[in-house]
Amino acid sequence: MSQRTLAAVIVCTCIALCLVTPVSAFYFEFHYFETDKLVYEVGETINMVAKLIADFSEDGWCYVSFAVVTDQGPTFSNSYYIPSSNDVRYFNSYYTIMPEDTSPGPIGSQAFVIFNVEIYDSYSQGGGDTIVVNITRGHLSVVPLSLLSIEFNTNTTIEFKVTSTHNQSIPYGNRPVTVTLLNSTFDPIMQSNTITSSSGNVQMNWTSTTGPPEEYTVVVEGNGTEDFLPFSESFPIEVTRAASNLTVLSSPSSVHCQTPDGSQIESVDILIEQTTWGGQPISDSIIQWETSFSSGIMNFLGNGHYSVSISFNVEPGLYNVNLTSVNPFYQNESELVIVDVIPYVVQLSTTNSSWSTIRGSNNTLNISINSTLLQSQVIPIAIIDSIGEIGANMSVITNSLTELVIPIADNTSLGPHTITIEISDSSFLAQESLELEIIVYGTINVTAGFDLVYYGETAEIDFNVTDDNGQKVRTVDVRIFADTAVSPFVTISNANITFSIQVLFPLSIYPGLHSLYLYVSSPWCEETNISQSIVIWMRTSIVIIVGNPDPPGPTSSLGISPTGYDSDLIFSTSSSGSIISPPPILVSGTTFTEPPTTLDTSLESCPRLSSGTSNRSTDSANSLTSESGNGHTVLSRNDLNGKVPELLAINSSTDFDVQPYDMTPHSADSSPDKTTSASMPRSF
């Protein structure tokens, strides 16, 4: 502070002298000069600042200067002109203490920091100040220039730089230092005394044999100089395990799965190689393998080769085999082997590509499953119906024909069913799916009832058709055969047999006893036939016309000449389709003269009608006709005496059924159906 007081006195003296001189047109005022602190180390920077006012004319000038004087003499000077201004201004300068500018040693040294200002405007004025500071030895820092991580089995150099702590541009150059390497237990394993370069750098060589992977400590230290303090700094160095190559030399991409009985298991054989990045084999590693179902250690074969054989007793699917190398000097390396475990491919076949069956029955299906890779294996299969009505779970032995019994339930739908045969064990895969068609049939029960059947007419047949479950069958196909005929005389398709059907009996089926065979079928039902004996009856209608028409011509159907009436004619007609030919008695050309009660009605004198003829007759008391043998009706001559009608017609309305080959006499008063009506002759 004494220097600052002295400067103030000098400035005041100059101002006093100026007061006695003529006043000039400028203004100058010096406030102070100072440094940021009073004690510095070598390598630190002294920051200086001065505060003043300098206002002068264009003809004047002002000059300021900064200087530092150490124990080695003047070391720094900085001066320059400043422009005029009537404002307070601050002027700065700085100086870095260099080791070549001082030698403070252990006790330190002093330096003078000086500021001067001189102003001129017609005359000169000036001011200044000096500050004394202390300088001590500076601190040093060690800065690593290399990564402090080394991979094992690597030859490299680790480099450090020793510089001033305050200014790294000031090196600790050409100075002795000691570099020591400590292991993880802080035992020295390497030490070297060396000289830093002019830039303060120091190096340590690391070889592949320096040490195994672990954490080390490097210590860089020095004794210091007159300018710098002694120093010692340590740095951790990590030696990491080296990278390596783990290569899969061979492995299968797929194997077959284990068979369900465990008799066939395939193995996955893997061969790998581990080498350094330089290609050198690594022979002291432990190679671990691991899957989702097992794990283990690979076998060392030598020259960096390792192998393993893994039994894959697993189901089909994708499996990962993770390979990991473990070595104290090398990083863990991993490889992934993906193995596709596939099922055994088999071939399904059957001798029954399609067949039909009756529901409620058991059916035999022959199945074979063949594979050249499989020994005798029992393979489960599922038989699946597309609509879920037929199904079974069974087993088939490979490479042989297996006979399976498939039950068909009573309530199975009729018609075709698509059946798929699938292997229900994932260990096996069918090369092609096997689909079959089963046509399920039912059975039907038929009963039929007949009304009276007349020759050449339509008869009604009542049907009752049910299936094997007792359900009513609504629509059927019907074929009817008679006796030994090979062709049906009736064929009806899609008949609705809710009630009955109408059947026309052809003329080729003559009256009499016959055997009818009815074949009835319905969609997806087996055809059923029943046989039944029936009688075909003859329905006969006879009309006799009596009169005196013109002589019979070629169109007359019958002419009779009774005694006394040579020109009288008796005409006989029959109802359509009832009688193929007139009864024989009517075409004899003669008639009897005896009263009806004395007529011969024996079989010999009154031939019977053909079998199945239905005759009609009237009561003899009220008619001109009388009964003949076997129910035949003949005209009595006596009935015509005294009568000269223009036309006499007698209509018989009595139905009488005559059985074929029936030799028993019948009376017109009794018949299966008797409806009698008579048309009396008209009077002229």
C-alpha positions, 0 to 999 in steps of 0.5 A: 500500500505504500506504493499506492500512497506514493502514487497519489502524492505524485498525482496531487503534486502534478495537479498543484503544479498545473494550477499555477500554470495557465489553464488548458482545455483538457481534463485528467483524473487517475482513480486507482490501479489493482491486481486480482490478488497478491499471491500467485503460483507459477503458471497462474495469470495476474489480471491487472486493471486501472481506472481513470478519466482522460479528456484531451484535445485532438492535438493531445494524447494519452499513453498507458503501460503495464509491466511485471518485474520478477526475481529474474528481472523484467518479464512483462510489458504492455503499453498502448495509446488510449483515445480521449473521453470525459467518461470514467474508463477501465483499462486491463492487462494480464500476465501468466507467470512462466517457469522460465521467468521466475524461480520461487523455490520452496520459499517463494519470491516477489514480483512488482506489478507496475502501471503508468499513465501519461497524458499530453495536451499542450503540456504533460501530466502523468500518474502510476502505481506499483503493486508487490505480489508473492509468487510460489511454486505451482501445482502440476497435473497429469492428463491421460492422452490414451483410453484407460481400457485395454483389451487382453492380448493387446500390445499398446502404449499408454501416454500421459501429459504432465502440465501446470494445473493452472495452464495446460499449455505450460508443460512439465517438459524434459523432467524425470518422472516415475511410472508404476503399474499396480495390480488389483491387490496394489502390488507393483508389477511394473515400474519405469523411470523416464523423462518427459518430452518437451511437451511434458508427455510420458509413455508406458508400454503394455504388452499381451503378457503384461497381465490378465484381465482385471483392474490395474492402477498406474501411478505417475509421479515426479519430485518437482522443480524450483517452479513446480511442486512434487506431484503423484497421480494415480489412474485406474486401468481396466484390462478387459477380456478380449473379443473372439470369434465363435463360429458354428461349423456344422449343425442340422437344420431339422430333426424328427421328434421323439415318437410317443413311446420314446423308442425313436429319438434323434440327436442334434450334433453341433460342431463349433470353433473359437478363435481370437480376432487374429485367427488363433485357436482358443483351447481353454474355454468352457462352451455351454449349451442350453435349450428349453429342455436341457443344458450342458457343456460341449466337449473340447476336441482340440485346436479350438474345436468343440462338439456336442450331441443333444438328444431331442426327445421333444415334440415338434416345434422350433427350438433354440440351442444357445451356445456361450463361451466362457473364458477368463481372458476372452469375452463371453461370445454367443451363438444361436442354433435354431433346430426345427423339430418336425413330425414324422411324415406318414402316408394314410391310405384305405381300401374303402374310398367310399362305402354305404352303411345302414345306420345303427350298425357297425362298419369296418374300415381298413386303414394303413399308415406307412412310413419308411422312417418309423418302426412299429408305432401305434398312432392315434387317429380321429374319424371326424364327420363334417357335420359332427354325427359320425366320429371315433378315436382309434389307433392304427399300427404303422406299416400294416393294415388295421381293421377299424370298426366304426359305429353308426348311431341310430340317429345319424342323418341319412345321406352322404357324409364326408369323413376326414381321417386325421392323425391326433398326435402331433408327432406324425403328419399325414402327407395328404389328408384322407377324406372318405364318403360314407352314405348312410342308409336307413331301413323302412317298414311298409304295410299295405292294405287293399280294397276289393280289386276288380278286373281292369279297374283302379284300386286304392292301396293304403300305405303306412311307411316308417323308417327304422326310427319309427318316423313317418316317411312321407315320400316314396317310390313304389314299384308293383309286380304281379306274379312272375312278371319281370316288369312292374305294372305300376311305377310311382315316383315321389309319391306322397303316401300320407294316406293312400295311392290309386293303382290301375290294374291292367287288363293283362292281369286276369281275374283270379288269385294273384301274388303282388310284390310291392317294392317301396323305396325312399331317398337314402333308405334301402328298398323294401319289398312285401308280397301279398296275395289278392283276388281280382274280381270280375264286375259284369253288367248285362243288358238284354234288349227284346223287340222286333227290329229289322232282321239282324244285320251285320252289326247285331251282336246277338240274334235269338229266334224263339218259337212263334216269333221268327223275326223276334230278336234278343240283343245282348250287350255288356258293360265296357270292359267287364266281359270280353265275350258273351256267356256261352249260353247266349250264343247257342241259338236255342232256348228252353220251352220248359218253365223256369222251374223245370229248366235243367240247371246242371253244370253240364247243361249251363256252362259257367262263365269264365273265371271272375265274371260278375253276373247280374240277374233279376227275380223270375217273378217280376221279370221276363228272365229266369236263373240258370245254372251257376247264376246265368240268366236266360230268357223264357219263351213263355214270358214272350207269349201274348206280348208284342212290344216294340221293344222290351228291355230288361236291365239287371242291377244285381252284382254277383261275384263268381270266384274263378273255377267255382263249381258251386251253384249260386242263387241270384238272391245272394252275392258280395254286393247286391244292388238290384234295380229293374227297368220295366218294359214299356207298353205300346 
